[in-house]
Amino acid sequence: MEKIITDANFAELEATGLPMVVDFSATWCGPCKKIAPIIEELAQEYDGRVVVGKCDVDDNDALTSKYGIRNVPTVLFIKNGEVVDKHVGAAPKSEFDKKIQALL
């Protein structure tokens, strides 16, 4: 299952040293709901190798501001504390999978 990423636990998750995939989304967002099952599948497939999670933009102002999130869904791909790739909007699973493979 994907992690719930918050302002409070982000540093702890980042400290694991694993690459991170963070889906910045909102409960009211249609495209966010469309990719939610994809994010959950990726979390299961990459468990132990990549931290995959969701961050609700309405509840986590610090992270939303830190990464300049203006549209949802925005999926960030983070390695060694740096954003190495991002995707704005919905996409097929293969697109996210390709970007995760590049993180490993």
N, C-alpha and C positions, 0 to 999 in steps of 0.2 A: 504494500500500500504506500502511496505517496506520503511524504511528510507534510505536516502543516508548518509552514515557515512563517515566523513572526519577527517583529522587531526584537523581541526578548530572546529568541533562541538562535538567531542567524549566526552570531559569532561562534557559538558552540558547534553548530553544524559545519561552519567553515573551518573550524579548528581540526576537524577530522582529517583534513588534507585531501579528501576525495574531491574530484570535480563535482560541480553542482549544476543542476538544471532547475531553474526557478520559474514557475508559471505565475506571473502576476495577473490576477484575474479578479472578477467581481461576481457576486451572486446574481446580479441583475443582467449580466452580459450573455447574450445568446451565443456568440462564437466561443466564449469561455466554456459554456456548457457542452458545446460540440467537441472540443478537444479534451475535456475532462477524462473520458474513458481512455483516451490515448495516453495521457500523462500517467494515469494509474497503471496501464499495461507496461509502460516504460519503466516505472518505478519497480515493478516486480521483476522485469527482465534484467535490469541493471543493479539489483539489490546487492549491496556489499562492494560495488565498484564505483557507483555514482550516487550522490544524494539527489533524488528527484522529489520535488515538492511544489506546493502551491502557496502563494502569498496573496491574501485578500487585500487589495489596494485600499479598501474603505476602512480597514482596521489597522493598517501598518504604515503610517505616514512617514516614519523615518526611512524605511527601506525604499518606499515609493519615491521619496525625494532624493535619496542617495543615488539611485540609479536613473533618475529623470524619466520615470514611467509616465507617459502621457496618454497612451492608448492601451486598451485591454482587448484580448489577451496579448501580453508581451512575454515571450519566453527568453530568459537569459541563460547563456552557457558560460559558466565561470570555472576557470582553472587557475590555481595558485593565487586566488584572490582577485584576479583580473577578468573582466568580461571579454571573452574571446570571440563570441558570436551572439547574435540575437535574432529572433523572429517575431514579427508583429502580425497578429491575425491568426486565423485558423489555417491549418495545413494538414496534409495526410501524414500518417504515422511515419512513412518512409522518410519524409523530410526531416522530422525530429531525430529519427534514428541515425541518419547520415551525420547530422551535427554532433550527436553524442559520440559516435564512432571517432570523430575527429578530436574529441576531448581525451580519448583513451590513449 
